[in-house]
């Protein structure tokens, strides 16, 4: 009876350690995936910011061209 109890206790302990290590490994995989997603989103954000700044520059140039054209048309009239 004592041996059965010890054997059961041993199996339970082994099972708990295995499930804990499996959970820890799953958590580390989740953490790695989250870090990769974070890096990817940071890269996309940097690309969007660069494109936004380029568009702002183009808009500024177009506005100045419109001002020049309006000034030319107002002097012709």
C-alpha positions in Angstrom: 0.0 0.0 0.0 2.9 2.3 0.9 4.6 1.6 -2.4 1.4 2.3 -4.4 1.0 5.6 -2.6 4.7 6.6 -3.3 4.4 5.5 -6.9 1.3 7.5 -7.4 2.9 10.5 -5.7 6.0 10.1 -8.0 3.9 9.9 -11.1 1.8 13.0 -10.1 5.0 14.9 -9.4 6.5 14.0 -12.8 3.3 14.9 -14.5 3.2 18.3 -12.8 6.8 19.1 -13.7 6.2 18.1 -17.4 3.0 20.2 -17.6 4.8 23.2 -16.0 7.7 23.0 -18.4 5.3 22.7 -21.3 3.4 25.7 -20.1 6.6 27.7 -19.7 7.7 26.7 -23.2 4.3 27.8 -24.6 4.6 31.1 -22.8 8.1 31.7 -24.2 6.8 31.0 -27.7 3.9 33.4 -27.1 6.4 36.0 -25.9 8.6 35.5 -28.9 5.6 35.8 -31.3 4.6 39.0 -29.5 8.1 40.5 -29.9 8.1 39.6 -33.6 4.7 41.3 -34.0 5.9 44.3 -32.1 9.0 44.7 -34.3 7.0 44.2 -37.5 4.5 46.9 -36.3 7.4 49.2 -35.4 8.8 48.8 -38.9 5.5 49.4 -40.5 5.0 52.5 -38.4 8.4 53.9 -39.4 7.5 53.3 -43.1 4.2 55.0 -42.7 5.8 58.0 -40.9 8.4 58.3 -43.7 5.6 58.2 -46.4 3.6 60.7 -44.4 6.5 63.2 -44.2 7.1 62.7 -48.0 3.4 63.5 -48.7 3.6 66.6 -46.5 6.6 67.8 -48.5 4.7 67.2 -51.8 1.6 69.0 -50.5 3.8 72.0 -49.4 5.3 72.2 -52.9 1.8 72.0 -54.6 0.5 74.7 -52.3 3.3 77.0 -53.2 2.7 76.3 -56.9 -1.0 77.1 -56.5 -0.1 80.4 -54.8 2.3 81.3 -57.7 -0.4 80.4 -60.3 -3.0 82.4 -58.5 -0.6 85.3 -58.3 0.1 85.1 -62.0 -3.5 84.9 -62.9 -4.4 87.8 -60.7 -1.7 90.0 -62.3 -3.0 89.1 -65.8 -6.5 90.3 -65.1 
